[in-house]
Amino acid sequence: NAGVTQTPKFQVLKTGQSMTLQCAQDMNHNSMYWYRQDPGMGLRLIYYSASEGTTDKGEVPNGYNVSRLNKREFSLRLESAAPSQTSVYFCASSDRGLYYEQYFGPGTRLTVT
Amino acid sequence: QKEVEQNSGPLSVPEGAIASLNCTYSDRGSQSFFWYRQYSGKSPELIMSIYSNGDKEDGRFTAQLNKASQYVSLLIRDSQPSDSATYLCAVNHIMRGGADGLTFGKGTHLIIQP
């Protein structure tokens, strides 16, 4: 039982390049989330998926797209990377129920030069 | 605008003492409250959840909730150097589509001095 996994762990991109961050969970959770964490800004929600087949914008969606591939997998795509997207990206998942507990993956550290 | 406020610290506590971390929130409709621990370079790890007024104890950790005052706290008894980390307070809200969102504070940096 790996929980939430993310790939890659580290990535360096040049401005304008594209990439996809992958996330998978094996806890049979319905909801999945993408956050970015920057010094002094805390965790900010980029996109989320309440259930398989649905996605919605969070607080900072500009420059990103997402795909909920199936119940397990939720990917985040940067179409044209910018230096402002240098950050640590976390995927999380939760079940729909009384307690709303979210569990986080190990993160991807992305640098855009 | 839903807000969660924490003192950024650093909060320095001697080993063996009680560390007290505090958090206030703005959304009176929130029902679930969480404390996450984040070591430098690692992801947030859920350590405590609390849903009703009062205290909830788990080992050396006690979470306290006062909904009337919109206040959540975390007490760490017998603090150890391994407790040195950033502690994030998180509060739930319901988003479009029924997903359960969390609003996070920016965290309190705790240092346990040996």
Interface residues (C-beta under 8 A of the other chain):
Chain A: S31 Y33 G40 M41 G42 L43 L45 Y48 S49 A50 S51 T54 D56 G58 F90 S94 R96 L98 Y99 Y100 E101 Q102 Y103 F104 G105 P106 G107
Chain B: Q31 S32 F34 Y36 K42 S43 P44 E45 L46 S49 Y51 L88 A90 N92 M95 R96 G97 G98 A99 D100 G101 L102 F104 G105 K106 G107
